[in-house]
Amino acid sequence: MINQDDFTRVNNDGNGNPRFVCHFLKLNTPAELNAEPWISDKYSIALARARQLGGRKFHNKQYGGGIVFRCVYNLGELCDQINELTTEGATV
């Protein structure tokens, strides 16, 4: 389960909207984390889930493996949406 403490605030986007980054492993289900696929497979699954909520790859050296969500004014609601997607039996 993800919570607000798992996010890091980064610089605002060009329009001044807030952006938050979390590590991609927070967007995998427990079964996916315990499975044996390569890290790139886990990243692809997490990125597909994040895109459903407006997330994107975070291309920056300061946070490797990050997924950024922009225009997040209610971080608690985003956490709830991610937790719904990462429950057991969730599909991409």
KAVENLIN-V586827 format. One line per field, one symbol per residue. phi: phi as a letter, one per 30 degrees, with the letter a starting at -180 (. if undefined). psi: psi as a letter, one per 20 degrees, with the letter a starting at -180 (. if undefined). burial: I if it has 9 or more other ideal C-beta (glycine too) atoms within 8 Angstrom, else O. A space follows every 10 residues. Layout:
phi: ???
psi: ???
burial: ???
This chain:
phi: .cbdddccdb edddciddbb bbddddccde dddddcdded dddddddddd ddcjdbdcda ddbdicbcbc hccbdddddd dddddcdeid cd
psi: qqrhiiqppr qqahjjqqqq qrqhiijqrh hhhirjrqhh ghgggghggh hhjjqrqonq hinpkqpqpr loinhghggg gghhhjrpiq r.
burial: OIOOOIIOOI OOIOOOOIII IIIIIIIIIO OIIOOOOOOO OIIOIIIIII IOIOIIOIOO OOIOOIIIII IIOOIOOIIO IIIOIIOOOI OO
